[in-house]
């Protein structure tokens, strides 16, 4: 049966186009129930015995939720208890249109066999399709379509009631009008809350209910704490007229009363609007898209230097916070004031389930409690739960339902428990969830595209590739590395020149465009390295076996081979798909020992020496062009072999071999970037590093000036030369500190599509063009670059998405996001393991340097551990020291002592576990000695636990 719909559409040029849409209806669409004998179905999803213990429905039943129930109660629907659910096509289409994340979660439930969720295509069934009536809204039409489908199911399954102990269909809706109309037409219908509260065997499900609008109003106070949000129509008109600005709300990690809104401007950088005080933040949550109104220029303020965190006792809604807000008000010169504004409305909420802990209410038998998120940028959330005693001390997930204007905090609901706080597995799960790192096991759909084992290179594949198995190729990596992406070789040619090869794992041979494995890798974007754990981008069969360039096995590679003279000048470059057989998998230390040991002269060692000699020349050439040599302290943990707890913490030492590998990886990346751009100028995936805006260098310039050192920042070359010459007598660590600070001034390097941008320059490497080619096992960007290069040399065929610059650009956005979150997750993992390390160390006394000066604190770097911590000088109690902060210096004077950036100090380091969720390293000043501030040096430093002997 065919229905057609005709309508006219206005074209861009102003003309009118007639469009005819054909809609096919069928009568052979299955109901999906195993009780039904009428539908000629090959397989069934809905069970015959669809029982769930309920004091409302004592009979077997199927559930049909409407769109709003699916959108708002997804946490309840995901619970294993809820089974045998019919998801109508009408509902699925509406959910897809309104929320992509929830749509994905619904699709996952449909694919989960144990859930017995069935999609019924009611829009194409002859008996359930309905047309929209004149004057009927799209929403009302969809509600009617849901009722019609529920009615059809009830009648369709009625003949089988006797065989199934009275199987019925229950419609779930929170829309009172829809419920009333459904009841009038004889349907069995309940409100979602009503039904969930009836599940007597599963009372904990009630906690997972999102609050309805009626309930949201019940638990708020009468006092209006925030201004009303403007309606979307007013906001859109204001943005169009220029009276409002649209941007992304970014809450401060250090000060809960301050935030910025990033407004995308004409230029690349955009502008930032500063917000201060609860009224001006006006219920926006980190990452929301908001509308802001700029305040008059005479009300503009400077960013606060105060570190202020909302971690007191659970506050009542009516608590007056003026005292805290007054601490933000600082007199500031015109030059440091920023454009300041207030949030007038929310354009898009970017809420997600948040990890954190419950602050159990002190009121006896109260069901209302405050939840404190792990992320300090997220406000506390008020939830209702009857499981408070069980959840105390656990990490839990909570979702926000809404934030009324008369409530100090947003309202939300419990989602699930993650485990006991402080346990390694729980904390690891928290940091992966908080940084949005996809870490679920690879699905069967993904694993089905892996090669079948045992795997071997076929003769056909051999014939297509250059055979390089005879070359003395070796890999050099950190200890314990199993995902070996790259290998190198260097040999002398008959003409006296050198041949140097970089051989990269040919991952794109195994991951073909568009399949489930490719989509999963594209979504993950990168492998995430935590302390003692790796979250792979691709399944282990590829990452640690078939793609890993291990020694003494034949592997497929993509090779970049140069002919060079002894001055490291490139005479020719060749790219080829190849087969290699690595002769050795070395660590950096092992490779360094071979180079240094004059008695070793085998082929591998000779190759390494040749590579090392050329690498030194290449590095010198790069630095001469203006490449920056920056510094950041990376730490390495030595783990206990049984408990996997850190027993030793030290900063990583870099060797010549680290630099040797890095130089050739950089050279390969630059050579490949030029090649793919020459071939595909519109769709090459490249990487750039923007030059920092001059204001970023303010803190670096001030720090250098405090030691009478001048730094020039007009170009990367000027900065590099200044840093090289920055020396202070009797202060050897000064240059390293300056480079650490310079690193903080840098912008983030990003992936981009060449057809969407004109600035390709990589500031840090002083290279006009750059990409990532050398790590396809752990970075998806490299896989795309491999595909582009393969097409460029005729080794593989192209496909539509590869040549689509808009799709390439969208992919780059995801990759940039995933790389940023992976970095943050890695830092959080280091921070957690650092806390574990100090947990059993008691109080240590260490030397450090002041890295930053704040209004009420100094931030101290401990080089020995690569650790940063804050020493607070609290000015709230009456016995507090006299503190003067000078922003120009910046300096902080406490009593008679003035702190400058890079001052040497001594501090005690200990773990502060008073707040189990936000455990932190506490530092207290021992030197310089300031009466009333410094603490005495501990008499005896506790001995670190000795590592267990290998057994």
C-alpha positions, 0 to 999 in steps of 0.5 A, spaced: 500 500 500 502 506 498 501 513 501 504 519 498 505 526 501 506 532 496 509 539 499 512 545 496 519 548 498 522 554 497 529 554 494 535 558 495 534 562 489 527 564 491 524 559 486 519 554 488 520 546 488 514 541 488 516 535 492 513 528 493 514 523 498 512 516 497 510 512 504 509 505 503 505 501 508 505 493 509 501 488 513 507 483 514 510 487 519 511 482 525 509 484 532 515 480 535 512 476 541 513 469 542 506 468 544 503 470 537 502 465 532 499 469 527 505 473 525 509 469 520 516 471 524 522 468 523 525 470 530 521 473 536 524 478 541 518 479 546 518 473 551 511 469 553 513 469 560 514 477 561 513 477 568 515 482 573 513 483 580 508 489 581 502 490 585 499 494 579 500 489 574 500 482 577 499 479 570 505 478 565 505 484 560 509 488 555 511 496 556 510 501 551 514 507 553 512 514 550 517 519 547 518 523 554 519 517 558 524 514 554 528 521 554 527 522 561 527 515 564 533 512 560 536 510 567 530 506 569 529 503 562 537 501 562 536 497 569 536 489 567 529 489 571 526 492 565 525 487 560 520 486 554 519 493 552 516 495 545 520 501 542 515 504 537 518 507 530 515 514 532 518 514 539 525 512 536 525 517 531 523 523 536 528 521 540 533 521 535 531 528 533 532 530 540 538 527 543 543 523 539 546 520 546 540 517 548 538 515 541 545 511 542 543 508 549 536 506 546 539 502 540 544 499 545 538 496 549 535 494 543 541 490 541 542 487 548 538 480 547 537 479 555 533 486 555 528 483 550 527 490 547 523 490 540 522 495 535 516 496 532 515 499 525 508 502 526 509 508 521 509 503 516 504 498 518 498 498 515 493 498 521 498 503 525 500 508 521 496 515 521 496 521 518 496 528 521 489 531 522 488 538 520 490 543 525 493 537 529 500 539 532 506 534 530 506 532 538 499 531 538 499 526 532 505 522 535 501 521 541 495 519 537 500 514 533 503 511 540 496 510 543 493 507 536 499 502 536 498 500 544 491 499 542 493 495 536 498 491 540 492 489 545 487 487 540 493 483 536 495 479 543 488 478 546 487 471 543 493 469 546 491 471 553 488 464 555 495 461 554 499 466 557 496 468 564 492 474 561 498 477 557 497 485 557 500 491 554 501 497 558 503 504 556 507 508 560 506 516 559 507 522 564 503 526 560 496 527 563 492 529 557 495 523 553 494 518 559 487 521 560 485 520 552 488 513 553 484 511 559 478 513 555 480 509 549 480 503 554 488 502 554 492 500 560 496 506 562 500 508 568 505 514 569 512 512 569 513 513 577 507 510 578 509 503 575 516 504 578 514 505 585 509 498 584 515 494 583 515 491 590 521 487 589 526 492 586 525 499 591 532 501 589 529 503 582 525 509 585 532 512 586 533 512 579 527 516 577 528 523 574 524 528 577 518 530 573 516 538 573 511 537 579 516 534 583 522 539 581 517 545 584 516 541 591 523 541 593 525 548 592 524 554 597 520 560 596 525 565 595 528 567 588 535 566 588 536 567 581 534 571 575 529 568 570 532 565 564 529 568 558 525 564 553 529 562 546 525 566 542 528 572 546 535 569 546 535 568 538 532 575 537 538 578 542 543 574 539 541 577 532 541 584 534 548 583 538 545 585 545 546 578 547 552 573 545 552 566 545 558 561 547 560 555 551 560 556 559 566 554 562 566 553 570 573 555 574 576 549 577 579 553 582 573 558 584 566 556 584 563 563 584 567 564 577 566 562 570 568 564 563 564 564 556 568 562 550 564 566 544 566 564 537 568 570 534 570 572 527 578 570 528 580 563 530 581 565 537 574 568 539 573 572 545 572 570 553 567 573 557 568 573 565 562 571 569 563 572 577 557 571 582 552 566 583 547 571 580 551 572 574 552 565 573 545 564 573 544 556 574 549 555 568 553 548 568 560 547 565 560 546 558 552 548 557 551 553 551 549 560 554 547 567 552 550 572 555 549 580 556 555 584 557 555 589 563 557 596 562 564 597 562 564 600 569 562 594 572 567 590 568 572 586 573 579 582 573 579 575 574 579 573 581 586 570 584 582 567 590 582 560 590 575 558 593 571 552 593 564 550 595 566 544 600 563 547 606 557 543 610 551 542 606 548 549 605 541 551 605 538 554 599 537 561 603 544 561 606 547 568 604 553 568 600 555 575 600 561 574 604 564 569 599 562 573 593 565 580 596 572 576 596 572 576 589 571 584 589 578 586 587 580 593 585 583 592 578 587 597 573 583 598 567 588 594 563 587 587 567 579 588 567 576 583 562 569 584 558 564 581 564 557 579 563 551 575 566 548 569 563 541 571 561 538 564 558 540 557 556 541 555 549 543 548 550 544 544 556 550 539 556 549 535 562 551 528 562 551 523 568 556 525 573 561 521 578 562 523 585 559 522 592 553 523 597 553 528 603 548 524 607 543 529 610 544 530 618 536 530 618 534 523 621 530 519 616 531 524 611 531 522 603 534 528 601 541 529 600 547 533 597 551 529 592 558 532 590 561 531 583 568 529 583 569 535 578 570 541 581 567 545 576 560 542 577 555 544 582 553 540 588 546 536 586 540 535 590 537 528 590 532 523 593 534 516 595 532 511 600 539 508 600 543 513 603 546 509 608 548 504 603 551 509 598 555 513 603 563 512 602 561 509 595 563 513 588 556 514 585 553 516 578 548 522 578 544 525 573 541 532 573 534 533 572 533 541 572 535 547 576 529 551 578 530 559 580 529 558 587 534 552 588 541 553 590 543 547 587 540 543 581 535 537 582 537 530 580 537 523 581 541 517 582 544 513 576 548 507 579 554 505 584 561 505 581 564 501 588 567 503 594 571 510 594 579 510 594 579 503 591 583 503 585 578 499 580 573 504 582 577 510 582 580 508 575 572 507 572 571 514 575 577 517 571 575 514 565 567 516 565 569 523 567 574 524 561 569 521 557 574 515 555 570 509 551 573 503 555 567 498 554 569 491 551 570 491 544 563 488 541 562 482 537 560 486 531 567 490 532 571 483 533 568 480 527 572 484 522 579 481 525 583 477 521 582 469 522 587 466 526 592 463 525 594 469 520 600 469 515 602 474 509 599 471 503 603 470 496 598 475 493 600 480 498 607 479 498 607 480 490 604 487 492 609 490 497 617 491 497 620 486 500 625 489 506 626 483 510 633 483 509 634 489 512 637 490 519 631 494 522 630 494 529 625 498 534 626 502 540 621 503 545 619 504 553 620 498 557 614 493 557 611 496 550 607 491 546 604 496 541 610 497 537 608 502 531 615 504 529 622 501 527 628 504 523 634 502 519 640 506 517 645 503 512 651 505 507 649 505 500 655 503 495 655 511 492 657 513 499 650 516 501 646 513 507 639 510 506 635 511 512 628 508 513 622 509 518 617 503 518 610 504 521 605 498 522 600 498 516 594 498 521 590 500 515 591 494 511 587 490 517 582 496 518 578 497 512 574 504 511 566 504 514 566 497 517 564 496 525 572 496 527 573 502 523 567 506 526 569 504 533 577 506 532 574 513 529 570 514 535 575 512 540 580 516 537 586 514 541 589 509 545 589 512 553 595 510 557 594 510 564 599 508 570 599 500 569 593 500 564 592 501 557 585 502 554 586 500 546 584 504 540 584 497 537 583 490 539 589 487 542 590 482 537 592 488 532 595 492 537 599 487 541 600 482 535 599 482 528 600 490 527 606 490 533 613 490 529 615 485 534 622 482 533 623 476 529 616 476 525 614 478 519 610 484 519 606 488 514 609 496 514 608 502 511 615 505 509 618 512 508 625 511 506 630 517 504 637 517 501 641 522 505 648 525 505 652 525 511 650 532 513 643 529 514 641 533 507 635 529 504 637 527 496 630 523 495 624 520 499 620 514 497 614 511 500 612 504 499 608 498 502 613 493 505 614 487 509 619 487 514 622 482 519 625 486 525 632 484 528 631 487 535 626 490 540 630 494 544 628 499 550 631 506 550 636 504 555 638 498 551 639 502 545 643 507 548 648 502 551 649 499 544 651 506 542 656 507 548 659 500 548 665 501 543 666 493 543 660 492 540 660 493 532 654 488 530 649 490 524 644 493 529 649 497 533 652 500 527 645 502 524 643 505 531 650 509 531 648 512 524 641 514 526 644 517 532 649 521 528 644 523 523 639 525 529 643 530 532 644 534 526 637 534 524 635 536 531 641 542 531 638 544 524 631 544 527 633 548 533 637 553 528 630 554 524 627 556 531 624 549 534 622 550 541 625 545 546 620 546 552 620 542 558 615 538 562 616 533 568 614 526 567 614 521 572 614 514 572 612 509 577 615 503 579 609 498 581 609 492 586 609 486 582 603 483 587 599 489 589 600 493 583 601 499 588 606 504 586 613 503 591 617 508 587 616 515 584 621 518 580 622 523 574 623 520 567 630 521 564 631 522 557 637 519 553 640 520 546 636 515 544 629 518 546 631 524 541 634 519 536 627 516 535 623 523 536 627 526 530 626 521 525 619 520 527 618 528 526 622 527 519 617 522 517 611 526 519 613 532 515 615 528 509 608 525 509 605 531 510 608 534 504 606 528 500 599 528 502 598 535 501 601 535 494 596 530 492 590 532 496 590 539 497 583 540 499 582 534 504 589 532 507 589 531 514 594 535 518 596 538 524 598 545 526 600 548 533 598 555 533 602 561 535 600 563 542 597 570 543 602 575 546 598 575 553 599 568 554 607 570 555 605 575 561 607 570 566 613 568 563 616 575 562 614 577 569 618 571 572 624 572 567 624 579 569 624 578 577 631 574 576 633 580 571 632 576 565 629 578 558 625 574 554 623 575 547 617 572 544 616 576 537 617 569 534 619 562 536 626 563 534 626 569 538 623 565 544 628 559 543 634 563 543 632 567 549 631 561 553 637 558 551 641 564 553 637 565 560 641 563 566 642 565 573 648 565 577 648 559 582 641 557 580 642 551 575 635 549 575 632 556 573 633 554 565 628 548 566 623 552 570 623 557 565 622 552 560 616 549 564 613 555 565 614 557 557 610 550 556 604 552 560 604 558 555 603 554 549 597 553 545 594 546 544 596 543 537 590 540 533 588 536 527 585 540 521 583 539 514 587 542 509 581 545 505 578 548 511 584 552 514 589 556 511 594 557 517 598 550 517 604 552 521 607 548 527 609 553 532 613 548 536 616 545 531 618 551 526 615 547 521 611 550 515 607 543 515 606 537 519 601 531 520 601 524 524 603 518 520 608 514 525 603 511 530 597 508 527 596 503 532 594 508 538 592 514 533 586 514 528 589 520 525 595 516 523 590 511 520 587 516 515 594 519 513 596 512 511 590 511 507 591 518 504 598 516 502 596 509 500 592 513 495 597 518 493 602 512 491 597 508 488 597 502 493 590 503 495 583 505 492 580 511 495 573 512 498 568 518 498 569 520 506 576 520 505 575 526 499 570 530 503 573 535 507 567 537 511 567 530 514 574 530 514 573 536 519 568 533 523 572 527 524 578 532 526 574 535 531 572 528 535 580 527 534 582 533 538 576 532 543 579 525 544 586 527 545 585 532 550 580 528 554 586 522 554 591 527 556 587 529 562 585 522 564 592 520 564 594 526 568 588 524 573 591 517 573 598 520 575 595 524 580 591 518 583 597 514 583 601 519 586 596 520 592 597 512 593 605 513 593 604 518 599 599 514 603 604 510 606 610 515 606 607 519 612 610 526 612 616 528 607 620 534 607 622 536 600 625 542 597 621 546 591 620 552 587 615 557 587 611 556 580 605 561 581 603 566 586 596 567 587 592 572 592 592 567 598 597 562 596 603 560 592 604 554 588 610 550 589 613 545 584 617 539 587 622 537 582 624 530 585 617 528 584 615 532 578 609 534 583 605 541 584 602 543 590 599 549 593 601 552 600 595 556 602 595 562 607 588 563 609 586 570 611 579 568 614 580 567 621 582 572 626 589 570 627 591 569 620 597 572 617 598 579 614 598 578 606 599 583 601 598 581 594 601 585 588 599 583 581 604 587 577 610 582 580 606 578 581 609 577 589 605 575 595 608 578 602 606 574 608 608 578 614 615 580 613 617 575 607 615 576 600 615 571 595 617 571 588 616 566 582 622 561 582 623 562 589 626 556 593 622 554 599 622 548 603 615 544 604 612 538 608 609 533 603 603 529 606 596 526 603 590 530 606 585 524 606 580 528 610 575 529 604 575 522 601 573 524 594 578 530 593 584 527 597 590 531 595 597 532 596 598 537 602 604 542 602 606 546 608 611 551 609 618 550 613 623 555 610 623 560 609 621 561 617 615 565 618 612 566 625 605 563 625 605 560 618 611 555 617 611 548 620 616 545 624 621 540 620 619 533 622 624 530 626 624 523 623 622 522 615 619 515 615 622 510 611 619 509 604 617 501 603 623 497 600 621 494 594 620 487 594 625 482 591 624 479 585 622 471 586 
